[in-house]
Each structure stands twice: as structure tokens, then as C-alpha cells.
């Protein structure tokens, strides 16, 4: 930043002859955006990230994907489901019997459960039928599992309920 905004002759030379020409390269631009956007930050080693490894792992930023809205069936996006101060549980392909009702009884609107049909979202997450992905309110994957009990245990541990 100093080189970009400085009026000193050496910094002006560096900016005009080296920095700006480099920034015209798509590879350099991509590398700069990747490092400064912090989208590559993960919490895989955190105690708040538990469960199975997969294409998207616990502690990773939960990626967006097109999906059918679980209630209306209209075209939507996962980020629309994540928006708000709640946990989001994605059930890929099949529902765990009674899990949504159990979580609703304990946590109400603080945990929203959505079943997603196979499609772009399941491919993006590498999630087969029966995979459960719990996304934290900050947009990071908390749990990846096939066990409804693992999801309930996680929520009980962090909430005390």
C-alpha cells in the first residue's frame, strides 16, 4: 500500500514499473485476492469443528451453491438458507427421522433444518445420501456426520441445553 500511494520517486518507480504491470496478470490478481479476502481461512483444528472429513470439512467456510428451496421448491442458494443468526443443518438426500422435531423442541429458530435433494449442493459438498452438515451462524461448517446424535451432542455441548 505504501508503494501504491507514495509520492517518493523510488516508490513511484516501483509502482509504475513493477507493481502495476504485475497486477495486470490474472494469476497475480487471483493470488492477491485470495490472500487478502480471507476466504481461505479455516478452523479445521478447532474444538468447534467435529466429524467426518470430506470435500468440505468441519472448520471450512461453508460454500454457496444453487439449490431448490426446501420449503417452496423454487430456485435458491445455500447462502440464503444460512443468512441470519442461526445454525443451519443440511440433510442431504434423506431425513434423520425425528431429528428436525427434536432440535426444534430444544432450540426453536436457533437451528434451522433443511433437507436437500441430490444436485449441485450435494456435489459441491461431496455429500452422499444421509450426510448431515451443520453450519454455524458465522458460515463455517461445525459438524459433518451421518449421525443425528452427533449433531444433537454438538449443540448440547456448546449451548448447555
Order of alpha helices (4+ residues) and beta strands (2+ residues): alpha-alpha-alpha-alpha-beta-beta-beta-alpha-beta-alpha-beta-alpha-beta-beta-alpha
